[in-house]
Amino acid sequence: MNKELLQIFSNINDWLRFAEAKNAMIIAFNGASIYGIVKLPFLNNFTEMGFLQIYSIGIILMLIISSTIALLSFVPNLHFLKGSTYLELKDVNLLFYQHLKQLESKKLKKLLCEKAGVKESDFTKLDDDLISQIKYNATIASRKYHHFSVAVWLTIACYASIPIALIFALYHYKN
């Protein structure tokens, strides 16, 4: 059983690494965007606080919030989390972290027995520890993907608002 558990564990850890890389990318992208906005020459040419300055400050704030959310995914969580909702055992994919995070360790062990055709007595204490770690890492991967999703949507909102702001600015400054 240990071999199968190690494969699942490796798969979950790959998802974790991928989630961390995506969060690091969004932080770097947001940082570069903030730097670019701050360096825009026309922002310093106005004597009063106009639309473009207020808009730019709003975008910078949203990018900072997006980066902060992405940074939260790197905060270590060193205690085991208890599951809250559970799937029907027949619907569980043992290689998908979102399913694994919802299982109690005992249910995961039962499912492994059913799908691998082994008895619970075939599990060692190390296997039990590995099952607990798989569940824990699946929960962390899920949290990281959630933070990434929120950060990405904030970043998309920032960039999607640029054409609207330009139209408004052209109309406002034309009149």
Buried (B, 14 or more C-beta within 10 A) or exposed (E): BEEBBEEBBEBBBEBBEBBBEBBBEBBEBBEEBBEEBEEEEEBEEEEEEBBBBEBBEEBBEBBBBBBBBBBBBEEEEEEEEEBEEEBEEEEBEBEEBBBBBBBEBEBBBBBBBEEEEBEEEEBEEEBBEBBBBBBBBBBBBBBBBBBBEBBBEBBEEBEEBEEEBEEBBEEEEEE
